[in-house]
Amino acid sequence: MRLVRVDPGPVARAEPRVALAPARDLRAAFDALVREHQTAVHAFATRLCGSSSDARDLVQDTHERAFRRFETFVPGTNARAWLFTILHRAFIDRCRRRAAERRVDCIDDVQLAAPEPTTPPAWANVSSEQLAQAIASLEDEFRSVYRLYAIESLSYQEIATRLGLPVNTVGTRLGRARRKLRALLEAVAQNEVET
């Protein structure tokens, strides 16, 4: 079987959905549609914008877009939904434009001050040997929980199972071990500063 390509001839333009009418009739039909849904469109715009002045601008933009596309509107369909769709898209376009403008404005106008130099915390200079000594000086009940959590990376539940303790006790002992280690390491750092 042989396929034959048929030339469709000149491409026909899509027919407008609204019957061609004089411009005056088209304008009258559009005005009637706008008046019928004016309250609902303005209320929706106010909800989106949060400001009545911005809502009025958005409604005006919506009416302008709707009038330019009025020949695509199918009479007998939901005109309110058609207007709401145009309004929502206009609102999104407006938000995107404003976000882009803000990004450009923010980048150009911001002058950042240099951060103030801060002194490192006292325990930042603690060596790993000093940390190991501090852990070794903890009482056994705190040391074992701390090592299982910090060094072996076990969960509270796994530590509780291994040591035969309730999970809450594991959490309490770990918290106390951290406080004791902090105090020990601060003392070590203080001694180093004094010497």
Beta strands, then each sheet from edge to edge (+ up, - down):
end
